[in-house]
């Protein structure tokens, strides 16, 4: 299963895009860059979590 196929990923990306669009309208955008960084990293964190779960049952018996 691909990350992009997961509904939770699709919802989080839509939320991040909406938040980004709203924040871009703020007069003091630079003051809120930490908030933007956190939303932008959401997809990366979700991907890492899914990879961890997907690999937790795998063993490398060579």
Backbone atoms as SQL, in Angstrom:
CREATE TABLE atoms (id INTEGER PRIMARY KEY, chain TEXT, resi INTEGER, resn TEXT, atom TEXT, x REAL, y REAL, z REAL);
INSERT INTO atoms VALUES
  (1, 'A', 1, 'UNK', 'N', 0.841, -1.178, 0.000),
  (2, 'A', 1, 'UNK', 'CA', 0.000, 0.000, 0.000),
  (3, 'A', 1, 'UNK', 'C', 0.887, 1.243, 0.000),
  (4, 'A', 2, 'UNK', 'N', 0.527, 2.177, -0.839),
  (5, 'A', 2, 'UNK', 'CA', 1.264, 3.435, -0.909),
  (6, 'A', 2, 'UNK', 'C', 0.710, 4.424, 0.115),
  (7, 'A', 3, 'UNK', 'N', 1.587, 5.285, 0.579),
  (8, 'A', 3, 'UNK', 'CA', 1.184, 6.332, 1.516),
  (9, 'A', 3, 'UNK', 'C', 0.059, 7.172, 0.936),
  (10, 'A', 4, 'UNK', 'N', 0.169, 7.510, -0.342),
  (11, 'A', 4, 'UNK', 'CA', -0.815, 8.374, -0.987),
  (12, 'A', 4, 'UNK', 'C', -2.197, 7.736, -1.065),
  (13, 'A', 5, 'UNK', 'N', -2.271, 6.428, -0.916),
  (14, 'A', 5, 'UNK', 'CA', -3.551, 5.727, -0.980),
  (15, 'A', 5, 'UNK', 'C', -4.328, 5.783, 0.334),
  (16, 'A', 6, 'UNK', 'N', -3.664, 6.102, 1.414),
  (17, 'A', 6, 'UNK', 'CA', -4.318, 6.118, 2.726),
  (18, 'A', 6, 'UNK', 'C', -5.191, 7.355, 2.887),
  (19, 'A', 7, 'UNK', 'N', -6.398, 7.137, 3.373),
  (20, 'A', 7, 'UNK', 'CA', -7.327, 8.247, 3.568),
  (21, 'A', 7, 'UNK', 'C', -6.790, 9.257, 4.581),
  (22, 'A', 8, 'UNK', 'N', -6.131, 8.785, 5.629),
  (23, 'A', 8, 'UNK', 'CA', -5.597, 9.698, 6.642),
  (24, 'A', 8, 'UNK', 'C', -4.534, 10.619, 6.031),
  (25, 'A', 9, 'UNK', 'N', -3.750, 10.086, 5.101),
  (26, 'A', 9, 'UNK', 'CA', -2.751, 10.910, 4.422),
  (27, 'A', 9, 'UNK', 'C', -3.430, 11.957, 3.552),
  (28, 'A', 10, 'UNK', 'N', -4.433, 11.553, 2.802),
  (29, 'A', 10, 'UNK', 'CA', -5.142, 12.479, 1.925),
  (30, 'A', 10, 'UNK', 'C', -5.797, 13.603, 2.724),
  (31, 'A', 11, 'UNK', 'N', -6.384, 13.259, 3.852),
  (32, 'A', 11, 'UNK', 'CA', -7.019, 14.269, 4.710),
  (33, 'A', 11, 'UNK', 'C', -5.970, 15.211, 5.287),
  (34, 'A', 12, 'UNK', 'N', -4.851, 14.667, 5.741),
  (35, 'A', 12, 'UNK', 'CA', -3.817, 15.517, 6.345),
  (36, 'A', 12, 'UNK', 'C', -3.213, 16.460, 5.305),
  (37, 'A', 13, 'UNK', 'N', -3.049, 15.983, 4.076),
  (38, 'A', 13, 'UNK', 'CA', -2.507, 16.852, 3.028),
  (39, 'A', 13, 'UNK', 'C', -3.495, 17.962, 2.673),
  (40, 'A', 14, 'UNK', 'N', -4.778, 17.637, 2.632),
  (41, 'A', 14, 'UNK', 'CA', -5.792, 18.660, 2.358),
  (42, 'A', 14, 'UNK', 'C', -5.797, 19.711, 3.478),
  (43, 'A', 15, 'UNK', 'N', -5.721, 19.251, 4.719),
  (44, 'A', 15, 'UNK', 'CA', -5.674, 20.171, 5.860),
  (45, 'A', 15, 'UNK', 'C', -4.447, 21.066, 5.783),
  (46, 'A', 16, 'UNK', 'N', -3.294, 20.476, 5.486),
  (47, 'A', 16, 'UNK', 'CA', -2.059, 21.258, 5.390),
  (48, 'A', 16, 'UNK', 'C', -2.173, 22.314, 4.290),
  (49, 'A', 17, 'UNK', 'N', -2.756, 21.952, 3.159),
  (50, 'A', 17, 'UNK', 'CA', -2.928, 22.913, 2.071),
  (51, 'A', 17, 'UNK', 'C', -3.860, 24.052, 2.464),
  (52, 'A', 18, 'UNK', 'N', -4.950, 23.718, 3.150),
  (53, 'A', 18, 'UNK', 'CA', -5.901, 24.745, 3.580),
  (54, 'A', 18, 'UNK', 'C', -5.279, 25.685, 4.611),
  (55, 'A', 19, 'UNK', 'N', -4.550, 25.121, 5.554),
  (56, 'A', 19, 'UNK', 'CA', -3.884, 25.951, 6.560),
  (57, 'A', 19, 'UNK', 'C', -2.847, 26.850, 5.888),
  (58, 'A', 20, 'UNK', 'N', -2.091, 26.290, 4.970),
  (59, 'A', 20, 'UNK', 'CA', -1.084, 27.071, 4.252),
  (60, 'A', 20, 'UNK', 'C', -1.732, 28.257, 3.544),
  (61, 'A', 21, 'UNK', 'N', -2.825, 27.997, 2.830),
  (62, 'A', 21, 'UNK', 'CA', -3.507, 29.070, 2.104),
  (63, 'A', 21, 'UNK', 'C', -4.013, 30.164, 3.048),
  (64, 'A', 22, 'UNK', 'N', -4.545, 29.765, 4.189),
  (65, 'A', 22, 'UNK', 'CA', -5.030, 30.742, 5.164),
  (66, 'A', 22, 'UNK', 'C', -3.895, 31.568, 5.751),
  (67, 'A', 23, 'UNK', 'N', -2.820, 30.900, 6.109),
  (68, 'A', 23, 'UNK', 'CA', -1.704, 31.588, 6.748),
  (69, 'A', 23, 'UNK', 'C', -1.030, 32.554, 5.776),
  (70, 'A', 24, 'UNK', 'N', -1.009, 32.200, 4.512),
  (71, 'A', 24, 'UNK', 'CA', -0.396, 33.084, 3.517),
  (72, 'A', 24, 'UNK', 'C', -1.118, 34.435, 3.445),
  (73, 'A', 25, 'UNK', 'N', -2.360, 34.478, 3.890),
  (74, 'A', 25, 'UNK', 'CA', -3.132, 35.723, 3.890),
  (75, 'A', 25, 'UNK', 'C', -2.852, 36.592, 5.122),
  (76, 'A', 26, 'UNK', 'N', -2.188, 36.043, 6.129),
  (77, 'A', 26, 'UNK', 'CA', -1.932, 36.789, 7.353),
  (78, 'A', 26, 'UNK', 'C', -0.919, 37.895, 7.097),
  (79, 'A', 27, 'UNK', 'N', -1.129, 39.027, 7.758),
  (80, 'A', 27, 'UNK', 'CA', -0.201, 40.151, 7.642),
  (81, 'A', 27, 'UNK', 'C', 1.154, 39.842, 8.280),
  (82, 'A', 28, 'UNK', 'N', 1.144, 39.112, 9.348),
  (83, 'A', 28, 'UNK', 'CA', 2.374, 38.803, 10.077),
  (84, 'A', 28, 'UNK', 'C', 2.810, 37.365, 9.809),
  (85, 'A', 29, 'UNK', 'N', 2.866, 37.000, 8.564),
  (86, 'A', 29, 'UNK', 'CA', 3.182, 35.627, 8.174),
  (87, 'A', 29, 'UNK', 'C', 4.464, 35.130, 8.822),
  (88, 'A', 30, 'UNK', 'N', 5.494, 35.958, 8.848),
  (89, 'A', 30, 'UNK', 'CA', 6.789, 35.521, 9.381),
  (90, 'A', 30, 'UNK', 'C', 6.710, 35.100, 10.847),
  (91, 'A', 31, 'UNK', 'N', 5.758, 35.625, 11.597),
  (92, 'A', 31, 'UNK', 'CA', 5.623, 35.271, 13.008),
  (93, 'A', 31, 'UNK', 'C', 5.074, 33.859, 13.194),
  (94, 'A', 32, 'UNK', 'N', 4.481, 33.334, 12.162),
  (95, 'A', 32, 'UNK', 'CA', 3.821, 32.038, 12.264),
  (96, 'A', 32, 'UNK', 'C', 4.524, 30.951, 11.463),
  (97, 'A', 33, 'UNK', 'N', 5.787, 31.158, 11.154),
  (98, 'A', 33, 'UNK', 'CA', 6.507, 30.185, 10.339),
  (99, 'A', 33, 'UNK', 'C', 6.659, 28.842, 11.043),
  (100, 'A', 34, 'UNK', 'N', 6.734, 28.848, 12.375),
  (101, 'A', 34, 'UNK', 'CA', 6.838, 27.579, 13.103),
  (102, 'A', 34, 'UNK', 'C', 5.579, 26.744, 12.892),
  (103, 'A', 35, 'UNK', 'N', 4.432, 27.375, 12.895),
  (104, 'A', 35, 'UNK', 'CA', 3.180, 26.666, 12.647),
  (105, 'A', 35, 'UNK', 'C', 3.190, 26.038, 11.253),
  (106, 'A', 36, 'UNK', 'N', 3.645, 26.785, 10.284),
  (107, 'A', 36, 'UNK', 'CA', 3.722, 26.276, 8.914),
  (108, 'A', 36, 'UNK', 'C', 4.675, 25.083, 8.854),
  (109, 'A', 37, 'UNK', 'N', 5.817, 25.182, 9.496),
  (110, 'A', 37, 'UNK', 'CA', 6.786, 24.088, 9.490),
  (111, 'A', 37, 'UNK', 'C', 6.189, 22.818, 10.095),
  (112, 'A', 38, 'UNK', 'N', 5.421, 22.963, 11.141),
  (113, 'A', 38, 'UNK', 'CA', 4.806, 21.796, 11.776),
  (114, 'A', 38, 'UNK', 'C', 3.795, 21.120, 10.848),
  (115, 'A', 39, 'UNK', 'N', 2.995, 21.912, 10.173),
  (116, 'A', 39, 'UNK', 'CA', 2.026, 21.323, 9.242),
  (117, 'A', 39, 'UNK', 'C', 2.727, 20.704, 8.045),
  (118, 'A', 40, 'UNK', 'N', 3.774, 21.315, 7.573),
  (119, 'A', 40, 'UNK', 'CA', 4.508, 20.757, 6.439),
  (120, 'A', 40, 'UNK', 'C', 5.166, 19.439, 6.781),
  (121, 'A', 41, 'UNK', 'N', 5.566, 19.251, 8.037),
  (122, 'A', 41, 'UNK', 'CA', 6.231, 18.012, 8.426),
  (123, 'A', 41, 'UNK', 'C', 5.247, 16.891, 8.735),
  (124, 'A', 42, 'UNK', 'N', 3.969, 17.183, 8.732),
  (125, 'A', 42, 'UNK', 'CA', 2.961, 16.178, 9.057),
  (126, 'A', 42, 'UNK', 'C', 3.037, 14.979, 8.109),
  (127, 'A', 43, 'UNK', 'N', 3.144, 15.232, 6.820),
  (128, 'A', 43, 'UNK', 'CA', 3.230, 14.142, 5.853),
  (129, 'A', 43, 'UNK', 'C', 4.460, 13.279, 6.057),
  (130, 'A', 44, 'UNK', 'N', 5.577, 13.912, 6.378),
  (131, 'A', 44, 'UNK', 'CA', 6.818, 13.173, 6.608),
  (132, 'A', 44, 'UNK', 'C', 6.687, 12.286, 7.838),
  (133, 'A', 45, 'UNK', 'N', 6.138, 12.827, 8.908),
  (134, 'A', 45, 'UNK', 'CA', 5.978, 12.045, 10.130),
  (135, 'A', 45, 'UNK', 'C', 5.018, 10.878, 9.917),
  (136, 'A', 46, 'UNK', 'N', 3.942, 11.131, 9.178),
  (137, 'A', 46, 'UNK', 'CA', 2.986, 10.070, 8.892),
  (138, 'A', 46, 'UNK', 'C', 3.638, 8.972, 8.066),
  (139, 'A', 47, 'UNK', 'N', 4.414, 9.349, 7.083),
  (140, 'A', 47, 'UNK', 'CA', 5.115, 8.375, 6.248),
  (141, 'A', 47, 'UNK', 'C', 6.074, 7.528, 7.091),
  (142, 'A', 48, 'UNK', 'N', 6.828, 8.155, 7.957),
  (143, 'A', 48, 'UNK', 'CA', 7.761, 7.426, 8.823),
  (144, 'A', 48, 'UNK', 'C', 7.024, 6.451, 9.736),
  (145, 'A', 49, 'UNK', 'N', 5.910, 6.874, 10.267),
  (146, 'A', 49, 'UNK', 'CA', 5.116, 6.023, 11.151),
  (147, 'A', 49, 'UNK', 'C', 4.593, 4.802, 10.398),
  (148, 'A', 50, 'UNK', 'N', 4.063, 5.045, 9.205),
  (149, 'A', 50, 'UNK', 'CA', 3.526, 3.945, 8.405),
  (150, 'A', 50, 'UNK', 'C', 4.631, 2.974, 8.025),
  (151, 'A', 51, 'UNK', 'N', 5.790, 3.494, 7.661),
  (152, 'A', 51, 'UNK', 'CA', 6.913, 2.617, 7.332),
  (153, 'A', 51, 'UNK', 'C', 7.339, 1.791, 8.537),
  (154, 'A', 52, 'UNK', 'N', 7.307, 2.370, 9.715),
  (155, 'A', 52, 'UNK', 'CA', 7.666, 1.652, 10.937),
  (156, 'A', 52, 'UNK', 'C', 6.687, 0.516, 11.199),
  (157, 'A', 53, 'UNK', 'N', 5.410, 0.794, 11.044),
  (158, 'A', 53, 'UNK', 'CA', 4.396, -0.235, 11.244),
  (159, 'A', 53, 'UNK', 'C', 4.540, -1.328, 10.192),
  (160, 'A', 54, 'UNK', 'N', 4.740, -0.922, 8.952),
  (161, 'A', 54, 'UNK', 'CA', 4.865, -1.889, 7.866),
  (162, 'A', 54, 'UNK', 'C', 6.079, -2.782, 7.993),
  (163, 'A', 55, 'UNK', 'N', 7.130, -2.273, 8.585),
  (164, 'A', 55, 'UNK', 'CA', 8.361, -3.044, 8.722),
  (165, 'A', 55, 'UNK', 'C', 8.462, -3.782, 10.042),
  (166, 'A', 56, 'UNK', 'N', 7.526, -3.556, 10.954),
  (167, 'A', 56, 'UNK', 'CA', 7.637, -4.154, 12.291),
  (168, 'A', 56, 'UNK', 'C', 7.487, -5.662, 12.260),
  (169, 'A', 57, 'UNK', 'N', 6.778, -6.199, 11.273),
  (170, 'A', 57, 'UNK', 'CA', 6.594, -7.647, 11.200),
  (171, 'A', 57, 'UNK', 'C', 7.612, -8.339, 10.323),
  (172, 'A', 58, 'UNK', 'N', 8.472, -7.578, 9.675),
  (173, 'A', 58, 'UNK', 'CA', 9.445, -8.159, 8.768),
  (174, 'A', 58, 'UNK', 'C', 10.693, -8.593, 9.525),
  (175, 'A', 59, 'UNK', 'N', 11.232, -9.719, 9.125),
  (176, 'A', 59, 'UNK', 'CA', 12.506, -10.177, 9.671),
  (177, 'A', 59, 'UNK', 'C', 13.428, -10.443, 8.518),
  (178, 'A', 60, 'UNK', 'N', 14.682, -10.257, 8.731),
  (179, 'A', 60, 'UNK', 'CA', 15.688, -10.511, 7.717),
  (180, 'A', 60, 'UNK', 'C', 16.489, -11.737, 8.100),
  (181, 'A', 61, 'UNK', 'N', 16.010, -12.878, 7.693),
  (182, 'A', 61, 'UNK', 'CA', 16.697, -14.145, 7.972),
  (183, 'A', 61, 'UNK', 'C', 17.543, -14.494, 6.765),
  (184, 'A', 62, 'UNK', 'N', 18.825, -14.202, 6.821),
  (185, 'A', 62, 'UNK', 'CA', 19.704, -14.505, 5.702),
  (186, 'A', 62, 'UNK', 'C', 20.547, -15.687, 6.032);
